[in-house]
Amino acid sequence: MRKTITLPLAFAAALALGYSLMPRIEAPYTGVGSVETLGSVYERWKSAFEIQGHPETVNIGLGYSKSLSRELSDGQGQAAIDLMSGQVRISVKGLSAERPYDVWLIDNHHSGNAIKLGPLSVKADKQVFATMLDRDRLNGFTLDSVAITLAGKTPSEGGLLFGSPGLLQRVYYTERYWPAANLGTVGHAEPAGQAEVPFGFLLPKTANAATAATTDQQLAELIAKGQKLFTEETFGGNGRTCSTCHRPDRNHTIDPAYIAKLPPSDPLFVAENNPALADLEKPALLRQFGLFVANVDGFGKPPVMRAAPHLLGLSASLKFETLAMGGEFTEDNDYFAEHDPIAQQDNRQTEAIGWGGDGAPDGGSLRDFAKGAVKQHLPKRLDRVENVDFRLPTEDELDALEAYMLSLGRSADINLAAMTFKSPLVQRGLKLFNTKNNPGETLSNGYPVGGTPVFGTSANCNGCHMNAGAISSTTGGNPTRDTGIERMRDQLHHLADTSVAYDGGFGQVLQSDCGPDYDQPCYSDGSVDPRNIRPADHPRLNRFNTPPLVEAADTAPFFHNNSVTTLEETVAYYNTESFNQSPGAFTSKGVNRQVKLDSSQVIAVALFLRSINVLENIRSSNALDQKAVDQANANSVKSVKLAIADTQDAIRVLSEAVINPYPEALNKLEKALDYEHRAVNGWFMTGGQRLRLLQQAITLKNQAKALIVTEG
């Protein structure tokens, strides 16, 4: 007689779910965030930083801080701390020579411990300070920030200028001088083997330095913290989070189709459910067009309506275009000169943020973006009183949110020159997209003297969208251009609500000749058309940031106000007079890049854009499936669900095409999706079974990719 063995229910369930009884070190859950993507961003920064030389010197920008300074100040400066010699050098301009000031070092890791180093001294048109640090006095101190205060005041009592190391700078110093074996001593004593860096113990470190043994672990923990903040933290506000408007399962954006499926209780609809926030949004425009109220020109001015831009591949699109790079607008330089010193306080640069390129407060960097978003979209009341209606993220939270956003999507632009598409329709679309110079123009001494575009020869996309990204092939920066969107005759949301203000884009200067009839007020940067394309009495521009196109096909609707609904219509827009009579249709030197395509060419360009989007969907989905393979059950399932969203996007992007050039690839993607669904829904599936299903899904998606393109 066979003996029956009864397993305890909990134990049997654990086996069925694929859990192991052996201890397992689980990587932190990063959601869509990728350690590889952020790691690539960090390695590029690290290479550029080390090329500059003297990595042993910590450089920190100093300036007015909205949250920390006790009074308004025009002062700006730089602090340099040499970790080898202990020398500190500080130079500041813009402070009154009639008042005395002190220099402080601040350690936020130990309850705001601060040490006064000494007074500034007047030297010509600036104030300076220099000293040699005392190792014994500073042992156990972590350098988190530098402050300039009124003499006799502490940083909290009389701080004027502040500055702190940036996120990537902290990662660098944690990696360089704090090996894993010594991380337990961080902030308390100098690690063994660091005698060659006498002041290494001062180094600014990431908040998780004591627990992360490697750089990848540092980055993973930063991303995980940022992901949790992004999806769960309400910052003391109305119940919304960052992910309310930037959904991780919708490419970190949101659109009318997605909105239509949400329950009435979703925090997105707080303006409908809370009378105190009735004017936070325009509910009809939010539901119908996916548009949000945005006070981009200041809370005392009429708001405009803007879409929630996706956050994918941000690290490849943030470079702000200036005159030194070949840009053409002095207004860009003025904006950069005003904001970059503030960004330098955190060792960052002013960046091209949001639809206008000026979408972040303070220093205008990605790190600052969260501050403006919280105040705009998350308050309990429209009074927007800090620490009453919301709280701003802490410094560590800003680091984590920045890390998460930089980890999303691609870490770099694709290389179109290395791609050959299997479909001749798509290959033709690539050629039209990439053909930059119009053969109809004539040149004299290298400059255009006229010329008419030749019909059907070029879509002229590559000039502003190098490699289908958001970077100009001429300047290497993100161009902010007037391509005629705000001059469109019948913008859908204006038809739906005639009270909506026109959007002037970049800048906050009152302009009275906006709209299709040049008779509406808006706020722009005051720049004028340098090429005389606009009527002579209405030369002012409405410039908007250039978005990347790799992710365009699955992030419809399009443009800053969701004014065009399909990808094909968007490509066709560049055939219209709205674009061809806009300054954006001509280069800074006046080269005519008007677009004249026939209908089949519009389809070809759109098919090309759909194809590169599908390739990115496959890359992202495979990365998430692989992440799921390496995770325990709960996080594994969450990662597979995110992978499913990407696979579904790939299927939708191909299925919605007027012509599907890759039916076999679509078939393989649908089979891969089935395997992913089975990997999630198999409740009594073992870990090995889930692994095999995900590996089969990855294989099928790679086969689909091979049917679409050859690379190399």
Buried (B, 14 or more C-beta within 10 A) or exposed (E): EEEEEEEEEEEEEBBEBBBEEEEEEEBBBBBBBBBEBBBBBBEBBBEEBEEEEEBBBBBBBBBBBEEBBBEEBEBBBBBBBBBEEBBBBBBBEBBEEEEBBBBBBBBBBBEEBBBBBEEBEEEEEBBBBBEEBEBEEBEBBBBBBBBBBBEEBBBEEBBBBBBBBBBBBBBBBBBBBBBEEBBEBBBBEBBEEBEEBBBBBBBBBBBBBBEBEEBBBBBBBBBBBBBBBBBEBBBBBBBBBBBBBBBBBBBBBBBBEBBEEBEEEBBBBBBBBBEBBEEBBBBEBBBBBBBBBBBBBEEEBBBBBBBBBBBBBBBBBBBBBBEEBBBBBEBBBBBBEEBBBBBBBBBBBBBBBBBBBBBBBBBBBBBBBBBBBBBBBBBBBEEBEBEEBBBBBEBBBBBBBBBBBBBBBBBBBBEBEEBEBBBEBBBBBBBBBBBBBBEBBEEEEEEBEEBEBEEEBBBBBBBBBBBBBBBBBBBEBBBBBBBBBBBBEEBBBBEBBEEBBBBBBBBBBEBEBBBBEBEBBBBBBBBEBBBEBBEEEBBBBBBBBBBBBBBBBBBBBBBBBBBBBBBBBBBBBBBBEBBBBBBBBBBBEBBBBBBBBEEEBBBBBBBBBBBBBBBBBBBBBBBBBBBBBEBBBEBBBBBBBBBBBBBBBBBBBBEBBBEBBBEEBBBBBBBBBBBBBBBBEBEEBBBEBBBBBBBBBBBBBBBBBEBBBEEE
